[in-house]
């Protein structure tokens, strides 16, 4: 058997029993050191970094450990075999390329593991209060880039001719670009969303045509996952989002309330004016309404009625609070109608109505 591998290691010698025992001892002792010393030390350093306010460095230290462990074990195996055959394999011309390729693989695999960790836990990568929309988006791109760079790096170690491969890849890319132009449009749309940052995961958005209304769950290369108001999940192509106005409702600090009352023309002008002034004052006294913009005025006159516009803003983005304030104002309007004996009509049905 040993004669058959002399083409790879010409100076190989038949190992003796002491050599085999020494190689096994090196391998066992090395694995024990990795498990009992290096691993606890690395995780202790990671915990210390986390306590010192460096969670990113802590996560990186823990994420690279599997690749570091495998690289060390591989080194122990090479050293043990070198002792076994009495040839230092790291200096062997035919094996050095293979060994270097394995180390390159472990290095890029460590980086890939770090990106995978943050892709599953993007909140750990954030140092500010809000999660950056770019984090999950570019983590996916980075993973693809890491695999591509690793492939080309290993290929260069083996003196693989990349010129022809890159030329063929370029021609293939041009052909594919025509076939998947819609997908590319979605991808570039996603990049536009990521760079402009019109919204982030957790935001409530609505399109100008109101066909999209929901909360952002995830943003990826091709589409954005949105949870609609009826708790359904919909994947919206990114190109669709960038080609129309999008309202980020989560960024509102105030909610606009607007409705109408239709007062009969049988009411006297003095009664209508008193009603308007009292209602305007009541809106301004409410603790949740903004005092900057309060509109209560007659904005339309009809043959049998006049329309009273009621417009104000509530200092909240919470729909429930806004509806409670709106209810308070409507009850106040009802009370003043009873106090001043104001007749409310609808042009069609003769009943009190209001609309948003």
N, C-alpha and C positions, 0 to 999 in steps of 0.2 A: 504493500500500500504506500509505504513511504517513497519507494522508487517512482511511483506514478505521479507524485506531486513535485518531483525535482525540476520539472519544466517551469514551475511557478516559483519555487524556492530552491535554487540549485544547491545551496550549502546546507540543506536540511539534514539533520542527524536523527537516528532512531532514539526516541526518548527512553530514559531509564526510569525505574520505579521511583527513585528519589525525586527526579524531575517532575514526574506526574503528581507526587504528593505535594511538592512545593507549589506547583501550579494550582492544585486544588485548594491548598491553604491560602494562597494569595486571593483566589476568587471568593472563598468563604469569608475570610477576614475583611476583605474589601466591602462585600455586601453588608456585613454586620456594621461596619463603620458608617456606611451610607444610611442604613436604617436607624441605628442607635445614636449616631452623633450628628451627621450632616443634616438629616431630615428634622430632628428636634431643634437644632440650632437655627436652621433656615426659617422654620415656622415661629420660633421665638423672636427672631429679628422682625418677621412680618407683623407679629402682634405688637411689638414695640413701635414699629412705624405707624401702625393704625392708631395706637394710643397717643402718639406724638402729632396726630393730625395729618398723616400722609396715607390716606386709604388707598390711593392709586398704586403707590409703591408697594404697599402691603399685599394688594391683590396680585400684582405682577410677580412678587416673590413666591407666592403660593402657586400661581398658575404655571410658572416655568419649572417647578420642581419635577413633574413627571418626565419631561424631556431631559432635564439635568441628570436625574437618576439613571435614565436609560443610557445617556452618553457616558456616564461614569462606569456603569456595568459593562458597556461595550469596550471601554478602555481597559477594564480589568480582564476581560476575555482575551483581548489582543496581547496584553502583557503576559497573561498565563500561557497562551499558546507560544509566545516568543520564548518564554523560559522552557517550555516543553520541547521545542524543536531547536533551541539554542541559536535562534536567529531573531534579531530585533526587527520585527515586521514593519515598524513605522518607517524604517529606512529602505524597505524593499520597493523598488521602482514600480513593479507590477501591482503591488497591493496598496501602495500609498494613495493612488487615485481613488480606489474603492473606500479606503479608510476616511479620506478627506470628504468623499461624497456622503458618507454616513454622518459625519460631524455637521456638514452643511444641512443635511436633512433634519437633524435634531435641533439645530439652531433655528431654522425656519419653523419647525414644528412647535417650538416653544413660543415663538411670536404668534403663531396661528392659535395656540391654546389661549393666549392672553386675549386676543381679539374675540375668540369664541366665548370666553367668560363674560366680557363686557357686552357682547351682543345679547346674552341671556340676562345680564344684570346691568342694563345701561345706566340705571340710577347711581351705581357705584362709581361711575366715571365722572359724574357731575360734582363740581365744587361750589356751584352757585345754588340759588334757591329753586330755579326753574330748570327743567331738563331741556337740553339743547336738542332741537330737531335734527341737527346734523349727526348726532352721535350714532343712532342705529343705522342711519343711511350710509354713512361713510365707513362704518365698521364692516358692513357687507362688502363694500367695494374693496376695502383694505384686505379682507380675507382672500378675495380673488387675486388681488395684486401680489400678495405674499406667495400664493401657490405658483403663480406665473413666474415670479422672480426666482423662486427656488428651483423650478424646472430648468430655466435658462442657466442658472449658476451651475447646477450639476452637469448640464449638457456641456458647458464650457470647460469643466474639469476633464471631461472625457474627449476634449478636442472635437466635439461634434460640430460640423459645418452648419452654422446658423443662417448664413446668407441665403441659401436656397430655400431653407425652411421659412424664413421671414418673408421672402418674396412670394412664395406660394401662399403664405398666410395673409399677406396683403391683398393678393388677387382674390382669394376666397372671401376676405372681409368685404371687399367692394361688391362682390356678387351677393353676399348675404345681406348687405346694407339695403339693397333694393328689395329683397324679399321680406325683410323684417323692419321696414321703415316705420310701420305703425308702432311696433314695440320700441324702436329707438326713440320715437316721438314721446312715448310714455316715460322712457328712462330720462331723456333730457328734460322732460317736464318735471320729473321727480328732483332732478338736480336744481332746476329753477326754484321749486318749492323749498328745497333745503337751503339754498343760498339767500333767497328773499325772506325766509322765515315768517310767512304770513300767519302760521299757526304752529302748534306743537302738540305732542301727544297729550290728550286730556282736554284739549280745547273744544268748545262747542262752536261749530261753524254752520253757515247757511249760505247757499248760492243765491245770486240775484233773482234767478227764476224760481227759487224755492223748491227745486227738484232735489236738492241735497240739503238735509237738515239733520245734524247729529253730532256725536262726539268722536274725536279722532282717537282710534285705538292703536294704530300702527302705521308707519310710513316706510315703504320699501322701494326698491328700484323701479318697479313698474306701476304700482298702484298704491292707494291709500285705503286703509281699512277704517270704515266709519260705522259706529253703532247708532242706528236711527232712533227716533223718539219712541217707536213701538218695540224697542229692544232687539231689532233685527240687525244683522251685520251685512254690510254691502262693501264690495271692493270697487272703488272708483278709479279709473285710469288717471294717472297724473296729468296727462295732456289735457284732459277735460277740466281739471281744476285750474290750470294756468291760463285757460282761454276764456274765462268768465270771471266777473267780480265775485269775490268771496268775502262774506261778512264774518269776522271773528267775534262772535257774541260773548265769548268769555272775557274779552278785554273791556267790555262796557263797565262804566262806573255808575251809570244812571239808566233807568228804564223810562221810556216815553209812554205816557198814557193819554189817549185821545178818544173822546166819544162825544155824542151829540144829544141834546134834549130838544124836543119839538114842542114849543109853547103855542097854545091857541091864541089867535088874534083877538079873542074876546077879553084877554087879560089887558089891563091898562098899562100904559107905558111906564107909569110910576111903579107899578107892581113888578114889572119885568126888571126894571133897573135895580130895585131893592133886592130882588132875588139874585141877580147877577153879582151885586156887590157883596152880599152876605156869603154867597158860595165862594167867591174869590178870596174873601178874608178867611173862610174856614180852611181852604186849601193851603193858604200861606201859614196858618197856625198849626197845621199837622206836622209832627216832628220828623216824619220821613220824607217830606216833599222838599224839592229844591226851591229856594226862594228867588232864584235868578229868572226863571221863565214860568209864569203862570198866566194863562190866557183863558178868560171867561168872557165871552162877548157874543152878540148876535152877528152872525156872518151870512145869513141868508133869509130873505123874506119871501113867503109864499102867499097864495091867495087866502088860505085858511090858517096859516101858522107861520111862525118864525123859528129859525133854527139857531140854537145856542151852542157854540163851540166851547168845549171844555178841554183844555190841553195843559198838562203839567208834567214834571219829571220827578221820579222817585229815586232817592239816593241809595240804590241797591242794584245788584245784578241778579238777585234771587227772585224767581218768578212767584214763589209763594208770598213773599213779603209784598211784592208789587200788587198782587191780586187783593191782598188784605187792605192795602192803602186805597186801592180803587173801590173796594167795597165800602170803606169808611166814607169816601167822598160821595158815593151814590146814595148811601143812607142819609148823609147830610143834605143832599139835594132833595131827597124824598121828604125830609123833615121840613125844609124851607118851603117846599111846594104846599105842604099841609098848613104851615104857619101863615103864608101869604095867600092861601087859596088859589094857587096857580094851577091852571088847567093844562095838562100835558096831552098832546094828541099825536097821532101818526097820520100823515097825509092819506094813507090808504085805509087804515083800520081804526083810526081814532083811539089808539092805545099808546101808552108810553113805550118807547123803544130807544135803544142806544146801540151803536155799533162801533167797532174798533176802527 
